[in-house]
Amino acid sequence: MVAAASIVVAVATATGVLASPREGGGGDGVDPEAARSSPTVIADERPPAPNPVRPVSRHTEPSSAPSAAPRPATPFTPPDPPASGREPAEAEETPKTAGLYRHPDSRVLDWVRENPDDPRLPRIVSEIADRPAAVWFADYTPDTITERVRAVTSGGEAEGRVPVVVPYAIPDRDCGGHSLGGAPDLAAYDDWIDLFAAGLGSAEVIVVLEPDAVAQAECLTQVARDGRFASLARAGRVFKEANPRARVYFDAGHSGWHAPDVQAAWLRGAGAASPEASDGVFTNVSNFHTTADEVGYAREVLEALGGPESLGAVVDTSRNGNGPPADGAWCDPEGRALGRPPTLTTGEDRVDAYLWIKLPGESDGCLARPGTFSPEYAGELAG
């Protein structure tokens, strides 16, 4: 498949088993036990490409969306300085800037609580577990989605911090590939979006809208693409109407995929140039491309996109500290490292945030079941 798509581990859709050695790459199944093992965040893995222009990549989801009653947060421990050769760390949030919210219910935190004597724990806590990361909602569950979104946004509001949420239920998700699933049709999806929006609250929140939904649209017929883009544009408007402080970002793929003008044309069709629906674009979700490459690419996309100068970009820096593997490996590749810590203070023009959208340490399926937390992989990333 020519896409940056994903292996999805979702409670409602997971079937089969994937277990493969690191050397063997990924597989075609997903593990239902991985989906059931955590009722909270869904781990996203959108690996890089064996092809510099149109990579074939896959993605595993984080666990599932969070419960309405999160556990108490553990205190933050300042991280050690990054290893030499990695991308430089950004400064911590200034007092004038609201920090990002770390939801206290995730697989890495489950592992921390269950393994207090593990010698790897101090490094994993300081480098990964105490960092804020996105919360994914990939299961089509209309009856509970409002409550689960509200649990995250209200937690952020209570701490005066900004949560990052990822709606991921577009119909024909992954074009029927490894992450197939989502809402049964666009009408059902529009209703689900309305329910999602009802949980956004009134405080600041970042919405990363449907990874791959635009960049992967070439697999759709023109009619299906037009319908998807109309629903995405509607979703952006609904979110911003429900919460005017919501910041909504649209899928721009990554610097190793589509040319900026191609991606921008699709983004315009999906409403990303309209300030009534959009605050800009996101790139590099679960990929490994360097921050410098992604910043340059995002600016090119924004320039080609048009729209107001207020539109910006967010970049997933969760595991791009050493850049992409030279051989295009995507499944828990060796030699990768954490990228810049999540921050709303980038110092870069038109770059609004560096985010950890992919949850570092959750496996692509080679070191552990896809979407489950691997302390071995986390330790490698943390250095």
TORSESE-164948 format. One line per field, with one value per residue (C-alpha): residue in one letter; x, y, z. Coordinates in nm, 3 decimals. Example, Ala and Ser with C-alpha at 12.3 -4.5 7.8 and 13.67 -1.06 7.14 Angstrom:
# residues 2
kevex	A|S
xx	1.230|1.367
yy	-0.450|-0.106
zz	0.780|0.714
//
This chain:
# residues 383
kevex	M|V|A|A|A|S|I|V|V|A|V|A|T|A|T|G|V|L|A|S|P|R|E|G|G|G|G|D|G|V|D|P|E|A|A|R|S|S|P|T|V|I|A|D|E|R|P|P|A|P|N|P|V|R|P|V|S|R|H|T|E|P|S|S|A|P|S|A|A|P|R|P|A|T|P|F|T|P|P|D|P|P|A|S|G|R|E|P|A|E|A|E|E|T|P|K|T|A|G|L|Y|R|H|P|D|S|R|V|L|D|W|V|R|E|N|P|D|D|P|R|L|P|R|I|V|S|E|I|A|D|R|P|A|A|V|W|F|A|D|Y|T|P|D|T|I|T|E|R|V|R|A|V|T|S|G|G|E|A|E|G|R|V|P|V|V|V|P|Y|A|I|P|D|R|D|C|G|G|H|S|L|G|G|A|P|D|L|A|A|Y|D|D|W|I|D|L|F|A|A|G|L|G|S|A|E|V|I|V|V|L|E|P|D|A|V|A|Q|A|E|C|L|T|Q|V|A|R|D|G|R|F|A|S|L|A|R|A|G|R|V|F|K|E|A|N|P|R|A|R|V|Y|F|D|A|G|H|S|G|W|H|A|P|D|V|Q|A|A|W|L|R|G|A|G|A|A|S|P|E|A|S|D|G|V|F|T|N|V|S|N|F|H|T|T|A|D|E|V|G|Y|A|R|E|V|L|E|A|L|G|G|P|E|S|L|G|A|V|V|D|T|S|R|N|G|N|G|P|P|A|D|G|A|W|C|D|P|E|G|R|A|L|G|R|P|P|T|L|T|T|G|E|D|R|V|D|A|Y|L|W|I|K|L|P|G|E|S|D|G|C|L|A|R|P|G|T|F|S|P|E|Y|A|G|E|L|A|G
xx	0.000|0.129|0.052|0.162|-0.116|-0.139|-0.187|-0.476|-0.535|-0.892|-1.126|-1.413|-1.219|-0.905|-0.877|-0.593|-0.248|0.077|0.402|0.721|1.090|1.250|1.440|1.125|0.942|0.572|0.284|-0.071|-0.261|-0.329|-0.359|-0.699|-0.533|-0.329|-0.650|-0.815|-0.515|-0.557|-0.881|-0.707|-0.482|-0.436|-0.083|-0.007|0.272|0.300|0.641|0.853|0.886|1.105|1.054|1.160|0.856|0.565|0.654|0.471|0.426|0.200|0.078|-0.037|-0.275|-0.233|-0.450|-0.796|-0.950|-0.928|-1.166|-1.377|-1.193|-0.817|-0.570|-0.371|-0.069|0.282|0.513|0.733|1.102|1.328|1.492|1.863|2.031|1.985|2.260|2.502|2.406|2.036|1.824|1.865|1.604|1.372|1.345|1.069|0.747|0.779|0.547|0.373|0.281|0.036|0.208|0.083|-0.129|-0.010|-0.312|-0.244|-0.381|-0.158|0.028|0.365|0.223|0.062|0.407|0.566|0.312|0.351|0.732|0.861|1.186|1.280|1.627|1.506|1.231|1.409|1.515|1.178|0.996|1.210|1.238|0.896|0.636|0.647|0.616|0.276|0.149|-0.162|-0.472|-0.625|-0.990|-1.002|-1.296|-1.636|-1.834|-2.101|-2.249|-1.932|-1.722|-1.845|-1.771|-1.427|-1.323|-1.453|-1.243|-0.930|-1.026|-1.156|-0.833|-0.631|-0.853|-0.820|-0.441|-0.441|-0.272|-0.348|-0.454|-0.395|-0.672|-0.680|-1.014|-0.941|-1.263|-1.300|-1.481|-1.256|-0.971|-0.640|-0.827|-0.911|-0.551|-0.400|-0.594|-0.927|-1.220|-1.384|-1.743|-1.966|-2.032|-1.990|-2.333|-2.246|-1.905|-2.058|-2.279|-1.976|-1.791|-2.082|-2.059|-1.681|-1.718|-1.958|-1.670|-1.421|-1.519|-1.434|-1.062|-0.776|-0.733|-0.538|-0.721|-0.510|-0.779|-0.762|-0.400|-0.363|-0.715|-0.590|-0.246|-0.386|-0.686|-0.541|-0.675|-1.033|-1.250|-1.312|-1.665|-1.548|-1.262|-1.499|-1.727|-1.441|-1.304|-1.649|-1.679|-1.332|-1.411|-1.736|-1.553|-1.316|-1.607|-1.801|-1.503|-1.435|-1.802|-1.829|-1.513|-1.373|-1.047|-0.998|-0.700|-0.766|-0.489|-0.527|-0.322|-0.024|0.149|0.525|0.825|0.892|0.548|0.358|0.495|0.385|0.164|-0.017|-0.076|-0.188|-0.444|-0.603|-0.589|-0.775|-1.046|-1.068|-1.116|-0.767|-0.727|-1.040|-0.992|-1.351|-1.238|-0.861|-0.557|-0.318|-0.159|0.027|0.315|0.530|0.279|0.462|0.731|1.103|1.183|1.396|1.239|1.433|1.295|0.942|0.956|1.071|0.810|0.529|0.612|0.606|0.265|0.131|0.262|0.097|-0.220|-0.290|-0.529|-0.446|-0.095|-0.231|-0.235|0.055|0.188|0.254|0.521|0.533|0.882|0.819|1.090|1.270|1.579|1.811|1.610|1.470|1.647|1.858|1.698|1.341|1.271|0.943|0.891|1.055|1.373|1.700|1.900|1.606|1.581|1.334|1.303|1.250|1.034|0.673|0.639|0.420|0.728|0.921|1.093|1.012|0.794|0.459|0.543|0.298|0.414|0.630|0.406|0.438|0.141|0.282|0.338|0.710|0.782|0.463|0.565|0.506|0.478|0.833|0.954|0.607|0.247|0.154|0.037|0.164|0.432|0.781|1.026|1.307|1.209|1.142|1.487|1.646|1.461|1.551|1.919
yy	0.000|0.344|0.526|0.619|0.412|0.208|-0.115|-0.032|-0.197|-0.096|-0.269|-0.291|-0.404|-0.597|-0.953|-1.197|-1.213|-1.050|-1.170|-1.130|-1.096|-0.758|-0.869|-0.981|-0.650|-0.622|-0.856|-0.840|-0.906|-0.727|-0.863|-0.839|-0.881|-0.568|-0.381|-0.505|-0.468|-0.095|0.101|0.430|0.569|0.418|0.389|0.514|0.384|0.539|0.428|0.570|0.463|0.239|0.490|0.854|0.989|0.759|0.538|0.223|0.259|0.129|0.241|0.081|0.255|0.323|0.123|0.280|0.598|0.703|0.618|0.885|0.852|0.881|0.783|1.044|1.174|1.091|1.387|1.520|1.438|1.658|1.450|1.395|1.585|1.418|1.198|1.363|1.340|1.375|1.672|1.941|1.960|2.255|2.470|2.391|2.589|2.944|3.073|3.284|2.978|2.713|2.377|2.063|1.820|1.471|1.246|1.016|0.703|0.537|0.214|0.353|0.470|0.129|-0.026|0.224|0.144|-0.230|-0.237|-0.019|-0.215|-0.237|-0.085|0.085|0.269|0.597|0.661|0.567|0.784|1.091|1.063|0.926|0.867|1.220|1.379|1.487|1.288|1.276|1.079|0.884|0.790|0.522|0.305|0.395|0.412|0.683|0.603|0.685|0.915|1.243|1.127|0.996|1.311|1.521|1.320|1.433|1.794|1.851|1.705|1.952|2.241|2.151|2.173|2.479|2.276|2.197|1.842|1.691|1.466|1.259|1.163|0.860|0.702|0.814|0.555|0.346|0.418|0.301|0.217|-0.126|-0.201|-0.279|-0.007|-0.073|0.033|0.355|0.465|0.264|0.558|0.934|1.011|0.803|0.968|1.317|1.219|1.079|1.405|1.597|1.378|1.417|1.796|1.789|1.671|1.941|2.178|2.547|2.557|2.535|2.197|2.077|1.846|1.637|1.547|1.203|1.109|0.978|1.085|1.346|1.216|0.872|0.995|0.893|0.543|0.673|0.739|1.107|1.080|0.910|1.160|1.455|1.306|1.245|1.595|1.747|1.554|1.662|2.027|1.990|1.831|2.126|2.372|2.168|2.151|2.523|2.610|2.382|2.528|2.848|2.783|2.448|2.443|2.204|2.068|1.873|1.587|1.692|1.353|1.401|1.523|1.184|1.140|1.379|1.695|2.008|2.141|1.807|1.781|2.145|2.097|1.811|2.005|2.295|2.053|1.928|2.276|2.324|2.672|2.804|2.966|2.866|2.504|2.500|2.628|2.461|2.123|1.841|1.632|1.327|1.138|0.827|0.880|0.944|1.238|1.507|1.814|2.037|1.848|1.858|2.229|2.308|2.080|2.217|2.573|2.473|2.310|2.616|2.846|2.636|2.600|2.970|3.097|3.340|3.380|3.264|2.904|2.708|2.357|2.100|1.832|1.490|1.465|1.157|0.938|1.140|1.229|1.035|1.081|0.799|0.465|0.459|0.134|0.256|0.006|0.079|-0.187|-0.085|0.002|0.005|0.318|0.557|0.810|1.039|1.374|1.717|1.720|1.826|2.203|2.493|2.714|2.617|2.944|2.865|3.083|2.917|2.613|2.613|2.306|1.999|1.718|1.354|1.229|0.880|0.741|0.652|0.298|0.146|-0.125|-0.147|-0.523|-0.657|-0.619|-0.672|-0.706|-0.402|-0.111|-0.253|-0.086|-0.232|-0.128|-0.260|-0.029|0.259|0.213|0.222|0.541|0.706|0.624
zz	0.000|-0.087|0.235|0.581|0.724|1.035|1.219|1.448|1.780|1.858|2.097|1.853|1.547|1.640|1.509|1.466|1.618|1.517|1.661|1.464|1.541|1.505|1.194|1.018|1.004|1.063|1.000|0.877|1.198|1.521|1.868|2.040|2.378|2.313|2.252|2.568|2.796|2.856|2.855|2.806|2.539|2.194|2.083|1.742|1.525|1.183|1.062|0.789|0.443|0.241|-0.039|0.003|-0.181|-0.116|0.176|0.259|0.630|0.896|1.228|1.546|1.769|2.135|2.367|2.356|2.476|2.839|3.115|3.277|3.608|3.553|3.817|4.006|3.817|3.929|3.988|3.711|3.726|3.512|3.237|3.194|2.913|2.573|2.437|2.197|1.833|1.900|1.820|2.085|2.357|2.372|2.681|2.924|2.904|3.031|3.304|3.039|2.832|2.942|2.939|2.770|2.969|3.057|3.098|3.394|3.232|2.972|2.908|3.002|3.335|3.384|3.338|3.579|3.848|3.799|3.789|4.073|4.106|3.739|3.689|3.371|3.555|3.649|3.290|3.142|3.395|3.344|2.965|2.866|3.136|3.274|2.932|2.796|2.499|2.284|2.376|2.088|2.033|1.765|1.860|1.720|2.045|2.019|2.359|2.553|2.339|2.492|2.846|2.756|2.572|2.859|3.105|2.922|2.856|3.208|3.346|3.143|3.246|3.613|3.584|3.359|3.086|2.722|2.630|2.286|2.155|1.836|1.678|1.457|1.332|0.970|0.753|0.526|0.764|0.619|0.296|0.435|0.533|0.871|1.050|0.891|1.102|1.203|1.169|0.936|0.703|0.682|0.828|1.136|1.148|1.142|1.435|1.621|1.561|1.714|2.023|2.034|2.015|2.310|2.529|2.428|2.709|2.696|2.777|2.528|2.360|2.057|1.816|1.577|1.327|1.168|1.091|0.732|0.634|0.385|0.291|0.217|0.020|-0.315|-0.253|-0.268|-0.569|-0.640|-0.504|-0.185|-0.147|-0.184|0.079|0.321|0.275|0.332|0.658|0.771|0.697|0.886|1.180|1.205|1.206|1.462|1.697|1.680|1.719|2.023|2.178|2.022|2.205|2.034|1.796|1.508|1.284|0.959|0.817|0.604|0.600|0.626|0.431|0.274|0.122|-0.108|-0.264|-0.071|-0.351|-0.387|-0.015|0.005|-0.272|-0.082|0.242|0.082|-0.022|0.336|0.481|0.625|0.473|0.644|0.986|1.070|1.066|1.098|1.281|1.040|0.973|1.148|1.017|1.095|1.309|1.433|1.174|1.214|0.985|1.145|1.294|1.053|0.753|0.892|0.974|0.621|0.469|0.686|0.583|0.217|0.265|0.445|0.173|-0.096|0.111|0.133|0.394|0.673|0.812|1.148|1.022|1.168|1.205|1.474|1.434|1.597|1.751|1.961|1.811|1.543|1.747|1.516|1.198|0.983|0.935|0.620|0.508|0.555|0.834|1.007|1.273|1.602|1.408|1.596|1.651|1.689|1.970|2.136|1.962|2.109|2.420|2.371|2.390|2.283|2.260|1.947|1.854|1.490|1.269|1.189|1.402|1.691|1.881|1.894|2.017|2.108|1.911|1.885|2.235|2.265|2.373|2.235|1.990|1.616|1.659|1.650|2.008|2.155|2.045|1.834|2.043|2.373|2.578|2.541|2.815|2.594|2.309|2.547|2.696|2.350|2.260|2.590|2.535
//
